[in-house]
């Protein structure tokens, strides 16, 4: 089944069916003509989290977390 924003009949055997607020196209002669209109994914609005506080000290290439790996440095420093 193809999901499209606009569906249309592809041959004379295609029939338009409306179910549950969606438009379907069914075809008895060719199963490849089967279509459904509309697709909506529910995206959840996640709240924006505050960033970690920034230290007021000067920038250092090695910093205080040089003994940690790169992932730990990004999370802790």
C-alpha positions in Angstrom: 0.0 0.0 0.0 1.3 3.4 -0.9 0.7 6.3 1.5 0.3 9.6 -0.3 -0.9 13.1 0.4 -3.2 13.0 -2.6 -4.6 9.8 -4.0 -6.3 9.3 -7.3 -7.7 6.4 -9.4 -5.1 4.8 -11.6 -7.5 2.7 -13.7 -11.2 2.0 -14.1 -11.2 -0.8 -11.5 -9.9 1.5 -8.8 -12.5 2.4 -6.2 -12.5 5.2 -3.6 -13.4 4.2 -0.1 -13.6 6.5 2.9 -13.0 4.9 6.4 -12.2 6.5 9.7 -11.5 9.9 8.2 -9.0 8.6 5.6 -9.4 8.1 1.9 -8.4 4.7 0.6 -8.1 3.5 -3.0 -8.7 -0.2 -3.6 -8.3 -1.9 -7.0 -9.5 -5.4 -7.9 -7.4 -5.6 -11.1 -4.0 -4.5 -9.8 -3.0 -4.7 -6.2 -0.2 -2.2 -6.8 -2.8 0.5 -7.2 -3.8 0.3 -3.5 -3.3 3.7 -1.8 -4.1 5.5 1.5 -4.2 9.2 2.0 -2.5 11.1 4.8 0.1 10.2 7.3 0.7 12.0 10.6 3.3 11.2 13.2 2.7 12.6 16.6 5.8 14.4 17.8 6.1 15.0 21.4 7.1 18.5 22.5 10.0 17.9 25.0 10.8 20.8 27.3 14.0 22.6 26.7 16.5 21.7 29.4 18.9 24.3 30.8 22.5 24.1 29.8 25.2 23.3 32.3 26.6 26.3 34.1 29.6 27.8 32.4 32.7 28.4 34.5 34.0 31.9 34.7 37.7 30.8 34.5 39.9 31.3 31.4 39.9 28.8 28.6 42.5 26.0 28.8 43.3 23.4 26.3 43.9 20.8 29.0 41.5 22.0 31.6 40.8 20.3 34.9 39.3 17.2 33.4 42.2 16.2 31.2 42.4 12.7 32.8 38.9 11.8 31.6 38.0 10.6 28.1 36.4 12.9 25.5 32.9 11.8 26.4 33.4 12.3 30.1 35.0 15.7 29.4 31.9 16.9 27.5 29.5 15.8 30.2 31.5 16.8 33.4 33.4 20.0 32.4 
